[in-house]
């Protein structure tokens, strides 16, 4: 996979390139520059830590959209065993922007549903850039109902710019499909855990986001609209997206502070794409620990707690 460099990461790449050049010279044995290389490596490590410790919200947006970031299928391969993908909504077609199936998560049978973006132009067209049509959400609902029938916990992995807004999707009931998922997930008898692994965009994300526990990866984002869309509406200029991202407060730390999500999952330094195996390991442990606690609750009590969790969100002021 081609390494992609974000604008704010360029100083890191330049220093890495310089170190690599010096190491090549050093290996020739003609010049002793090991001390200089060691000094630059210390400088690189400090720059690396400082860069990712002080990210702006817009830089978090860029990381959440990073093309090398692990997607749903990557985590399924790293975490699960015996995964079997189910296809189709039994009504129209199979939507490849949604992955759904049953597998073992730390030897525990579960249903797994997630958005899937593509790698490269051809794959992105196949996956519709992770933007689901209504049949994708109906497929997800079919698997949730199947999971409920057989007593399997549901794990959702959220990573989408939003539901597909095209004419065909609207004609086939996009809003209705999302609404039906919200209602069904609110009352599902089995435990549900959602993890925002990249972009959590609008109703397209929320259609998989009603859960007993909602977690976000450290550099993920979650919002009612994209920063560009918000900037186009509020400022009449999509280029004001960084300003909009600040106003919207869409990062994992923001949403944890507001009580919208239940926990922040730390990523490897630089993002999940720097060490997908480590990221998968932390996600696996977080979800497994949460499932162990949720399974001890009575289903009726769990549903009541789930609904109350969302009813308490937000604030109002009486004049």
Secondary structure by P-SEA (a helix, b strand, c coil): ccccccccaaaaaaaaaaaaaaaaaaaaccccaaaaaaaaaaaaaaaaaaaaacccaaaaaaaaaccccccaaaaaaacccbbbbbbccccccccccbbbbbbbcccbbbbbbbbbbbccaaaaaaaccccccaaaaaaaaaaaaaaaaabbbbbbbbbcccccccaaaaaacaaaaaaaaaaaaaccccbbbbbbccccccccccccccccbbbbccccccccccaaaaaaaccccccaaaaaaaaacccaaaaaaaccccbbbbcccccccccaaaaaaaaaaaaaaaaaaaaaccaaaaaaaaaaaaaaccccccc
